[in-house]
Amino acid sequence: MTKSELIQKLASQHADLRADDLEKLVNTIFEEITTTLAEGGRVELRGFGAFSVRERAARKGRNPRTGVAVSVPAKRVPFFKTGKELRTRINK
């Protein structure tokens, strides 16, 4: 599902709300999640899952085309862990 599909689905379920208001709402939610993760925080949505940031150490990698060793710098990457309720619903 894309963001525009999510907005359309919400608009069909909530006819009393305008689509542009729902778009602002969805964008605000995603922006808050992004900002919190960029600051190193954690976002938990009960029953759905938790977003967090993990640290990846610097390492040596290989260019798959040439085989030459390259250094890969340390970085922070987003991580999502599913909630128990979501796992249960997916594995029915």
C-alpha positions in Angstrom: 0.0 0.0 0.0 1.3 3.4 -0.9 0.8 6.6 1.0 -1.7 7.9 -1.5 -3.6 4.6 -1.3 -3.7 4.9 2.5 -5.1 8.4 2.2 -7.8 7.2 -0.2 -8.7 4.4 2.1 -9.0 6.8 5.0 -11.1 9.2 2.9 -13.5 6.4 2.0 -13.9 5.3 5.6 -14.3 8.9 6.9 -16.5 10.7 4.4 -16.9 13.7 6.9 -13.1 14.5 6.5 -11.6 16.1 3.5 -8.9 14.3 1.6 -6.4 17.2 1.9 -6.9 17.2 5.7 -6.2 13.5 5.8 -3.1 13.9 3.7 -1.8 16.5 6.1 -2.6 14.1 9.0 -0.7 11.2 7.4 2.2 13.5 6.5 2.4 14.8 10.0 2.5 11.3 11.5 5.2 10.2 9.1 7.2 13.4 9.8 7.0 12.9 13.5 8.2 9.3 13.2 11.1 10.4 11.0 12.1 13.3 13.3 12.0 11.1 16.4 14.2 8.5 14.7 16.6 11.1 13.4 17.1 12.3 17.0 17.9 8.7 18.0 14.5 8.1 19.7 12.1 5.2 19.5 8.5 5.1 18.3 6.1 2.4 19.5 2.7 1.9 18.1 1.0 -0.6 20.4 -0.2 -3.8 18.6 1.6 -2.7 15.4 5.3 -2.5 16.2 8.2 -0.3 17.2 10.6 1.8 15.1 14.1 2.4 16.4 17.6 3.2 15.1 20.5 0.7 15.1 24.2 1.5 14.8 26.2 -0.3 12.2 29.9 -0.5 12.7 32.4 0.4 10.0 33.5 -2.6 8.1 35.4 -3.8 5.0 33.3 -4.7 2.0 33.9 -5.8 -1.5 32.8 -4.2 -4.8 30.8 -7.1 -6.3 31.7 -6.0 -9.9 35.5 -5.7 -9.4 36.2 -7.6 -6.2 38.2 -4.7 -4.9 38.0 -4.2 -1.1 36.3 -1.0 0.0 35.7 0.5 3.5 32.1 0.9 4.4 31.7 3.7 7.0 29.7 3.3 10.3 26.1 4.4 9.9 22.7 4.5 11.7 19.9 2.5 10.1 16.1 2.4 10.8 14.8 -0.8 12.3 11.3 -2.1 12.7 10.2 -4.8 15.1 6.6 -6.1 14.7 4.3 -6.1 17.6 2.7 -9.4 18.9 -0.8 -8.5 17.6 0.5 -7.8 14.1 2.6 -11.1 14.0 -0.5 -13.0 15.2 -2.8 -11.5 12.5 -0.2 -12.2 9.8 0.3 -15.8 10.8 -3.3 -16.8 11.0 
